Amino acid sequence: MIQRTMECGLIDESCVGTSVSLTGWVNRRRDHGGLIFIDIRDRSGLMQLVFDPHINFQAHRLAETLRSEYVIAIVGTIINRSENTINLAMNTGRWELLVEQIEILNSSKTPPFSLDDSAVIDEEVRLTYRYLDLRRSVMQANIAMRHSVIFGIRKFLHEKKFYEIETPILTKNTPEGAREFLVPSRLQKGSFYVLPQSPQLYKQLLMASGMERYFQIARCFRDEDLRADRQPEFTQLDIEMSFCNELIIQDMIEELLVTLFQETLGIEIKKPFFRLSYDQAFAQYGSDKPDLRFEIPIIEITDLFKNTDLQFLKIVLQSQGKIGALHLKNPLLNHSELNRWVTKAQELGAKGLLWITVNSDGVIESPVHKFLPQDFIAQVQRFIPDFSIGSSLFIIAGQYQDAWSLLGQLRLALAKQLGLIPSNLFNFSWITDFPLLEYDEKEKRWNSVHHPFTAPHDGYENQELGSIKARAYDVILNGVELGGGSIRIFNRIQQEKIFSMLGLDQKKMEEKFGFLLQAQEYGFPPHGGIALGIDRLIMMMTNSSSIREVIAFPKTQRGIDLMMNAPTQVDAAVLHEYGIQLELKK
């Protein structure tokens, strides 16, 4: 077999006149009279081959049999292309290889879809033949980017004196967080491992072990509903540090992200990142992961309507609700467009949307303009100084959490529809001081917003449960949560207090977390950490529409591996070994 001496995409001026050996896949074949031109492809790029019957008649005859995706090896001499055939769209487009010898390593059936990046291909077909889909240049580039980012992470953290430590995949189930994947034990029938949602408890115990600085490119598993940025198995960068505080962790993550973007994309990211508390973020943007690439904040205008005659607003105010608005400057939307946004708001879950606009003559237009005072523009300017000709208000009223959440969704929809979001901009921020607990109306109990090992801010003992703030933080990129972390509880007394707030009695605490409580009695150091979603990060860096575009072998949105046809049923005899019997639905 011909042995490769060079990669296709690395041919340059220095190779002219030299003999090289290339291997790869036939990307395209063109017959031009007596000459045959083949574009050969490997992961580095493309190179044009020329088969001349006067140079090697046998090689020319073999070239006539080549089809797309045949695997070949060739030997030949690099020559300059003629001026009129130079292809500047290819890195190697100034040269071609005059073939002297060819070996067909394997043939190929006609692929079920075109491997051209511009081709529109059904995603399920792509995932069924993922090994072919991964040959496309855009997918090759995505996987290469993934490698570069992970390699850069390891290099950065090694220089920061972190240890990379693997934690178990088969572990213990916990009562908090998302639904877990169960793994039956054959040796302990009736008992189950779970696949980890994260290495959370193990990495905290590594701090108890004196490791001080840990990281892991961790595989994690969650049995939950899927979407574009969620998979049943995913990869995260997991970090934990002893003797630190929030700012130490945040500063290091900023430095890591700045380094990754500079070294992989050549993009300069400014630091420090913008910081908002959870309360500030929700009040201004109706979200705990606001997209800050455009400035349309939510403006509370409750007092503007305190004396209103509009009955539907009166009802909201009487029930202690609030009124919020989004202000669009100079969009000059017509009535038809404005009413379409009413429908959009209702699709998002709003009971209604009130619009008020100022036309080019400076006159107020609105479905309720008859109920507005003569000096309405002046009144609005007390809240929104630049409210004037061309301005539009989109108003939602209701209970604070619901109304502001809807305004946040509407804010994003407006920005996307009206083209207000700058492209090729990476805007990072930190959201801090989340609520520690949230009340589950259905279960009638309190749950952790992050997890039950998150430390509360000082003074929590004297606060209402819903008012306690956590020493937790999320890093956001363009409205997407890249990751989150917190300072952890390291004292048994405090940990038991938090468990009791969550409704765990002493027996349940020992049953579920006895190992952690015990460790906290043996010199457990102060510590904190963070986890970043690597799939989401690469998705953002490659401007991909889904994390499935940056994972080599993802599942569908139904959680199915179409290529392997998994999950599959298991023989009853195998289940019997695990003490499992399926209960069939009637």
N, C-alpha and C positions, 0 to 999 in steps of 0.2 A: 504494500500500500504506500502511495505517495505521502510523505510526511510534510506537514505544513511548516514553512519557514517564516511566514508573515501573515498578519491579519489583513483582511480585505480593505478595511477602512483606514489603514495606516500607511497606505502607499502614498509617497510624495515625490518631490523633485529629485531627492537623493537616490531614488530607486531606478531612475531612468537608465536603461542600458544593462541592468542587472537581471539575472535569472532568479525568479522566486517561485515558491510553491504555495498555492492557496487551496483551502478547503471551504466548503459551504453548501448552500442551497441555491438552486436555480431560481432566481427571482423573476426573470423575464427573458424571452428568446425572440430574436428578430432575424429573419432571413433577408439579406440584401444581395440578390443575385448570387454570385459565387461565394460571398462572405457571409458568415453567420456570427451574429453578435449575441452574447449572453451576459446578463448582469448576474454576477454571483454575489451572494449575501452571507455574511456571518454576523455575529453580534456587534462587531465594530463598524459595520457599514457595507457599502456596495463597491464593486469593482467591475468595470466592463472588460469582457474577454472577447478576443477576435479569433475566429477559426478560419484560416486561409487554406484551401485545399492544396495550394502550391507549397506550403510550409510542411503540413502533415496531412496527407489525404485520409489516413485512417482516423485521426482525431476529428477531422471534418465530418466524416461519415457518422461517428458516434454523436457528434453535436446535433446532427439531424434528428436523432432519436430522443433528445432531451426534452423534458416537459417541466412545468413549474413544480418546484419542491423536490426535484431529484437531488440527491446528495452526491457531490462530485469532488474530486481532487484534480488539480491541474498543475502543470509546470510550464513556464514560459518566460518571455522577456518583456520588461516594462518599456513601453515606447510613448512618445508624446502623441496626443491626438492632433489632427489637423485643426487649424484655427476655426474653421466653420463647423466643427463637430464638438467643440468644447462645451461641457455641460456644467455650468457654475452652480447648479442646484445640488450637485454631488460634491462631497469633499474631495473625491478622487476624480472629478470630472475633467481634469486636464490630461489624464493619462489613460492608457489601456494596456492590456496584457495580450501579447501575441502568443497564442497557445502552441506548445510543441508536444505536449503529452497530456492525456486526460484519462482519468479512471472513474467509472461510475460506481460509487460505493453503495448506492441503494436507489431504487426507483420509488415513485410515489403515485398513488391514485390521485385523480383530480380532487382538490380540497373542496369541502362542502360550502365554502364561502371564500370570497376574495380576501387576500391578506393585505390589500391596499388600505392604508389608514383612512382614506376618505370614504371607503365603502360603508354603507349602512347595513348592519348585521343584527339580527335578532339576538338579544342577550342570552337567551336560553340555548341557542345554537352555539354561540361563542363559548359558553360554559360547558356544554357537552363535549366540545372539541377544544378544551382549554389549551392543550399542548400545541395546537395549531394557532390559536388566538395569541398565545405568548410569543409567536414568531414575528408578529407585526411590530414595526419599528416603535410605535408609540408605547406598546406594552414593554418592549425591551428597555426603552428609556425609563419607564416608570420603575421597573424592577432594579435597574442600575442606580436610579436615584435612591431607592429604598436602601440598597447596599451601602451607598456612600454616606447616607445619613446615619445608619446604624454604626458603621465603622467610625464616623466622626464622633458619635456619642461615646463609644468605647474609649477612643483616644482621649477625648476631653476629660472624661471622668477618671481615667487612669492617671492623668497628669494632676488631677485634684485629689489623689490618694484614696480613691474609692476602691473597694474590693467588689468584683463581680462574683456573686454567690447564687447558686441555684437552690430553689426551695421546692418542696414536694408538689407533684401534680395530683397525687391521690391524698386527700386530706379530709378534715372533719367538717360536717355541715354546721352552719351557724344560723341563728334565727333572724338575722338582719340582712338587708340588701335584696338583690334580685333573686329570681328562682334559679336553683342550681341544677347541674346535671348530676344524676346519681349513678354510681358505679357499684354494682353488687359485689360482695365479697364471697368467694367460693369457700374459703377456709373458715369464715365466720358467718355461716348462713343466717340470713335475716338481718344482717348488718350491712351498712353501705358506706363507701367513701363518697366524696363529692369531688368534682373538678373545681379548682379554685376560681372564684370571681376575681380575686387578686391575692397576692402574697401578703396581705395586710398583717395578719397576726405573726406570721413567720418573720417578717422583716422587723417588727417591733421586738420580737424575742432575740433577733440578732443584735439589737442594740443592748439588750440585757446581757448578751454574751460578750460585750466589750469590743465588737467589730467596728463601732463608731461611724464608719462610712460604707454603706452598702448600695449596690445597684444591681439591676437585673433586666435584661431584655426578656420580659416575662410573657408567657402564654397564659391567657385568661379565658374563662368560659362563663357565659350567662345564657340561661334558657329563657329568653324573653322575645317579645315580638321584634321583628327586624325592620330596618329601614335603610336609607342610602348610606348612613354613616354608622351602621351597627351590624355586627355579625355575631353568631353564636360563639365563635372563638376568635380572639383578637390578640394583638400584641401591644404591650405597653412598656414604656420605660419606667421602672419602679425604683424609687430612691428613698433612702432613709438616712438621717444624720443624728448623731448625739451632740448634746451641748450646743444647741442652735436655737434661733428664734425665727419668726416669720421672715424678717428682712434678709437674714443670711441665706435662707432657702430661695427666696424670690430673686435676690441678686445673682445667685449662682445660675438659676434657670434662665434668667435674662442673658447672662454671658454665654450660656450654652446655645440658646436659640440664635443670638446674634452671630456667633461663630459658625453655626450650621448654615445659616442663610448666606453668609459671606463666602464660605468655602465651597458650597454646592451650587449656589445660584448667582454668586457675585453681587448680591443685593445687600446694601447697608441698612441695617435696622437700628434705629436710635433707641437708646435707653437713658434713663429708666423708663419703663412702660408706665402709661397712664394708670392711675389707681382710683377706684371708686368703691365705696362700701356697697353692700347688697342693697341697703335701704336707698342710697343715692341712685344706684343703677335702676332700680325698679321705679322709683319716683320719676326719673327723667326719661327712661326708655322702655318701661314696662317689661323688662326682661333681666334675668341674672347673667345673660351672655349677650350684651348689646353689641350691635355692629356700629362702630364709631367712625366708619369711613365717610359718613354723611351726617350732617347736623340738623336733624329734625327732632328736637326734644318734645316730650309730652309737657304741656303747660296746664296746670290746674287753674280752672276758671270757675270754680264753685261759687265764689262770691259775686261773680258777674251776674249770676242768675238768682241771687238770694231773694229778690223781690219779683220774680218772674210770674207771669200769668199762664205760662205753659204748664198744663196739668201734669204731663208725664215727667217734667223736671221737678215739679213740686213734690211728687210722690217719692222720687229718689232722695231729695233733700230731707223730707220728713223721716225717711228711714236711715238717716245718717250716712247716706251715700255721697259720692263725689262726682264732679263733672270735669272731664279732661278734654284737651283739644290738641290737634296737630295743626300747625300753621304752615301752609305752603305759600311761598312768596312768588308772585307773578306767574302762576301757571296758566291763568286765563282759561280755565276749563269751562266747556259749555254745559248746559243743563243735562244733556244726555250722558256726558262723561261723569258728571257729578252723581247722577242717579245710579250709574253702574257701580260706583263705589259703595253706595248704600247696599246693593245686592251683594257685593264682595264682603262687606262687613257682616252681613247676615250669614253668609257661607262660613265665616270664621267663628260664628256663634253669637254674635251680637243680636240683641232684640231689635236694634235699629241704629241708624247713624244720621245725625243732623249735620247738614252742610250749610255754611253761610259764606257768601263770596261778595267781593266788591268789584263791580264791573268797571269797564274803561271810563265810564262817566262818573265814577265815584259813588254809585248808588248800590245800596245793599240789596242782594238777591238771595232768597232762601225760601223754602216751603213755609217758613214761619215768620217771614219778614213783617207781616201785619202786627205781630205781637212784640216786635222789637222797638225800643224807644228811638226817638228822633236822633239822639246823640249817641247812638250805639257804637259808632266807629270810635268816638272819643273815649267811651267807656272801655272798649276792648284795648285801646292803646295804654291803659293803666297796667294791663297785664302783658301786652305784646306791643311794644313801642313802634315797631315797623309795620303794623297792620295798616294797609292802605290799598290803593288801586291795584287790582290783580291778585290780592290776597284771598286765600280760601281757608276756612276753618272746617276741620272734620271733628265732630264732637260726639263723644260717647259718655253716657251717664250710667252710674250703677254703684254697686259696692266696690270699694277701692281695688281689691285684688282682682276681681273679675274685669272691671272696666279698664284698668291699666294694662292688664295682660292682653286684652283685645286691642287696645291702642298700640301696644308694642308690636303685635302681629300686623296691624294695619300700616304702621310706620314702615315696616320692611316691604310690604306689598306695594305701597305707594312708591317707595324709592326704586324698587326693581322695575315697575311699570313705566315710571317717568324717566328712567335712565339717570338717576341721581347718584348711583354708586360708582365711584372711580374704579376702573380696571387696573390690574397690575399694581395694586397697593396692598401692603401687608400692615394691618393696624393691630398691634398687641395691646392688651390691657390686663390689669388684675382686678378681680372682684373679691372683696374681703368682708370679714365680719358677717358671715351668714347666720341666720337663726340656727341655734343648736338643735331645736326640736320642732316638729310639726305635728298637728293633731289630726288623726285619722277619724273622720266623722263616722265612717262605716264600722270600723273596729272599736271605736270609742276608747282610743288610747293614744299615747304620744309615741312617735317614732323619731329616730335620728335623721336629720337632714342629710348628713354625710355618712357617718357610722358611729357606733357607740363608744369609740376609743378617742374621739375628738375632744380636745380640752376646751372648756368654756373660759370666757374672759373672767377676770377677778370680779368678785361680788355677786356671782350667780346665785349664791345661797339665798339671797334676800329678794330675788326677782320672781315675777310670774314665769311659769315655764315657757310660755310663748314669747317672752321678752328676752330670754337668755341668748346672748350672742356667742358664736363659736370662734375659736382661733383658726378659722378655715379660710382658704383662698383658692380661687380658680384662675387659671390663665386662659384668656380668650383671644382668638384670632379671627377677625372679620365676622364676628357674630357666632363663631363656633367654639365650643368649649374644648380646648386642647387637653386639659387635664386639671386635676385638683389635688389639694393636699391639706394638711393641717398640722398643728402642734398637737402631740398626743398626750393622753393622760398617762402618768407614770407612777402614780401613787394609789395604793389599793383603796384607801378610804374614799378618795374622790371617785375612783372607778365604780365602787359599789353604790355611791350616791347617784351616779348617772344611770347605772343599771336599774336602780329602784325607781327612778323617774320613768323608765321605759316599762315598768310593770313587772320586772323580774324579782321574784323572791329569792331568799338566800339559797334555797335548794336549786333553783334554776340557774342562778349565777355559778354555783359550783359545778353543776352538770355540764353547762355549756362553756364556761370560761375559767374553770378552776385553775388550769395550768397558767393562765395569764395573771390571775390574782395572786397566785403563789409566787410567780416570778417578780411581781411588784414588791414583794417583801424582802427581796435579796439584792438590794442596791441597784435598782432599775434607774438608769440615768434619764434626765430630761432629753426629749428627742422629738423629731418631727420629720415629715417627708412629703412627697408628692408623687403622682403618677401621671405621665403624659401618654396620650394615645398615639402610638407611632403610625398606625394606619391613617388616622385623621390628619396628622401632621403631613404625611407624604401626599395625601389627597389634596391638601391645600397648596403644598409646594409645587405640585404638578398641574394644578388647576383642573383636577379631575372631578367628574360629576358624582362619583361614588367611591367608597373605600374598596369596592370590588375591583376597581381599576388598578389598584396598587397592591393587591394581595395575589400571590401566584395562583392559589387554588381556593377561591372563595365559595361560599354557599349562596344559593339564590335567596330571594326575600321570603321564600317558604322554608328556608333552612335545609335545602336539599343540595347534595353534591351530585350534579347531573352527570359528571364524567365517570365517577365511581359508582353511581346509582346507590347512594347512601342517604339516609339510613335504610337498612334492610331488616327483614324479619329473621329471627333466630330459631333454629330447630328446638322443638320441645325437649329433646334429650339434653341439649346444652343448657337450657333454662333450668332443667331438673338438677343439674350439678350445682346450681346456685340457690336452689331452694325456691325457685320462682315459678309460679303458674299464672298464665295470663287469664284474666277474666274477660271473656268475649261479650261484646254488647249484643243484646237481642235484636 
